[in-house]
Amino acid sequence: MDRMLYVAMSGAKETLRAQGVNNHNVANASTTGFRADLAAFQSRAVDGTGWASRVYATNTTTGWNHHSGALLSTGRDLDIAINGEGWLAVQSPDGSEAYTRAGDLGIGADGLLRTNTGQLVLGDSGPISVPPYTSLFVARDGSVSIVPQGQDATTTATVGRIKLVNPPREDLDRGADGLFRLRDGTAAPADAAVQVAQATLESSNVNAAESIVNMIELARRFEMQVKAIKTAEQNADSATRLMRMG
């Protein structure tokens, strides 16, 4: 009976973990440039005495969905999206270099180019400073040009070029802050082949309908495993009563 309880309990526990991953994806279905987490159930042998065929379920995160989301036109000068493969380089809170696909940018009170979540956008030589301007343009190669405030449209100045990288996806890990980093802790080199589109944002690549269906399926699976635990308890009570009668 304890074996039945163990298998049902471990299954319920891992189902809750899978539901957590799925719910995280659902919560980020509208997050710009979000990459969905992937998870899968695996069977593991039960250690200890008994038949070697005894197994239990585990749920593990197997990576993230590398496919691009849809590109949506916004008409906003500081919105950019990567065309195809590649990443924007940003400075994470600990000062290290990290990567994101979220191109909803803005200019902070200090005049530095930042992501919507506050990370500094990195250029060829560090954070990009944008002086007061009347218009701004981001070229395909990430170059940021402005018409300085007080100047006419024929006067333009390039204030920096956003660092665009394209490291192998198998070398990237996603941190708890949602930013990607190279596993070995180094910085990826700039890649001139990566291009951006201005006044465009990349949507999340989460399939909302599929994730909702998966949420319902996992909920039903959890209910079944809890029912198995209750059945094991009832069987144990019935066996105890029979022994007392004997």
N, C-alpha and C positions, 0 to 999 in steps of 0.2 A: 504493500500500500504506500509505503514511503517513497518507493520509486515512481509510482504514478503521480504522487504529489510533487516530487522533484521535477519531473518532466513538465507537468502542467505549470508549475510555478515559474520555472526558467523560461518557458514559452511566453507566459504572460509578461514577464519582466522585459524580454527582448522585444515583444510587440510594442510595449510602451516606449522603448528606445526608438523603434522604427517610426512610431507615431510622432515622436518629438522631431525627428529629422523632417518628416513630411510636413508637419505643421510649420516648421521654420521656413520651408519652401513656400507654403501657402501665404505666410505673413509677408514674404518678399516678392509676391507675384507682381507688384507694381513698383518695385525698387529699380531704379535706373542701373542698367548694366549688370544686374545680379545673375550669378551662375548657380543653378540648382544643385544641391547636394544629391549624391546617389548613395543608396543603401541597399544591402542585400542580406537575406537570411542564409546562414550556413549551418551545417550539422557538425557537431563536435562529439567525440567519444567521451563517455562518462568514465572518469578515472576510478580506480578501486576494484574490489572483487566483484565478480558477476560476469555475465556474458559480454564478450567483446562487441556484440552487436548493439548494445545499449548506447543511444545517442541523445543529445539534447540540442536545442536550437540556439543560435547566437545571431545577433544582428550587428553588422559592421558597416561603417561608411566606406564605400569603395572609390570615392573620389568625387568629382564634380562634372556636371554637364558642360562640355566645352563649346557646344554649338552657340552661335550668335543669336541674340534676340532681334526683333524687328527694329528697323531704323525709322524713327518718327520725326517728321519735320516740325520744328517749334517756332522758327522765325526769330529766335533770340541769338544775338551775336556770340554770347559766351557759352552757348550749348554746342558741344562737339561730340562726335561719335567716331569710333574706329571703323574704318571700312575693311572688313575681313579680319584677318588674324592680327594680334598685337595688343599692346597695353599702354596706358598712360603711366608715367613714372611720377610718384608723389613721395613726400617725406612723411613717414609715420610718426606718431607721438614720441617714440624713443629716439628719433633722429635718423633712423635707418631708411634705406630706400625700399619702397614697396610699389605695388602695381594694382591698377584698377581699370575697369571699363566704364566707370561712371563719369560722364563728361559734362555734368551740370555744374559749370564753374562759376565763380564769382570773384570779386576783388574785395579783400578785407580792408578794414580801416587803416591798416599799415601800407596799403597800396600793393600788396602781394597777391598774386593769383592763387586761388584756393579752390578745392572741391566743395561741394555742397555740405560735406560733413566736416570741413575745416582743415583738411590736409593741404599743405603747401604743394603746389604743382612745380615739379622740377624742370629746369631747362638744361641747356648744355653746360652751364657753369653755376648751377644751383637754383634756388627759387627765383621766379620771374617777377620783377617789379613793373607795374603798369602805372605810369604817370597819368594825371587827368587828361581826358581825351573827349573828342566830339564824336568820333566813330572808331570802330575796332574791326579788324579782319583777321581771321585765322586761316592761313593757307593750308593746302593739303599736306605739306610736310611738317605742319605744326608751328610754323613761324607766326608770331603774333605781331601785327602791325597796327599802328594807330594814326589818326590825324590828331595831333596835339591840340589841346584846348587853346582857342584864340588864333589858330592857323586855318588857312583855307584848305579845301579838299585836295589841292595839288601837292600839299606838303604832308608827306607820310614819314613815319619812323618805325623801324623794326625794333621792338623792345626785348625780344628773346624768341627762342624756339623751344617748344615743348618737347621734352625727351620722350620718344616713342620707342618701345622695345618689343621684341618678339622671341623670348626664350622658349625652348622646348617645353610643352605643357607638362611633360612628366617630371620636369625639374622644379615645378612650382607647388607650393603648399599654401593653403588658405589659413589665415590666422583667425583668432576669435573676433578680431575687429573687422573681419570681412575683406581685408586686404591680402593680396597675394605676395609671396616672397620666394626667392630662390632657396632651395633646401640648404645649400652650403653657406648661406649668409652673404654671398657676394652680390654685387650690382651687375645687372645685365647691360651689355653694350647697346648703344642706340642703333636702331635699324632704319636705314633710309627708305626701305621698301614699305614701311608701315605708313598709311595715309589716313587722314581724318576728313570728316565732312562737317562744315560749320552749320549752325542753326539746326542741328539734328541731334537727337538723343537715341541711344539704344535701349530698348525695353528689356525687362527681365526675360530670361528664357524659360521660366517656369510655365509648364502647361497647367493652367489653373483647373480646367475640367478634369484632367487626369489625376491631379493631386487631390481633388475633392473626392473622387471615386475611391482613390487609394485610402483616404482618411476613413471612409465608411467601411471599406473592407477590413482595415486594421481594427476598427472598433468592434466589428462582428467577430473577428478572430479572438480578440481579448475576451469578449463575453463567453465564447466557447471554452476558452482555457479556464476562466473562473468557474464555469459550470463543471468542468472536469475536476477542479479542486473540491467543489462542494459534493460531487458524486463520490469522490474518494473518502471524504469525511463521513458521508452517510453510510458507505460500505463498512468503514471502520466501526461506526456505532452499531451497525447490525451484527457484525462479527463479535463485538464485545457482548452484546445481549445474548447471542447464541452460546457463548462460552459460559456465561453466568447461569443459563438454563441447564447446561450440562453439569 
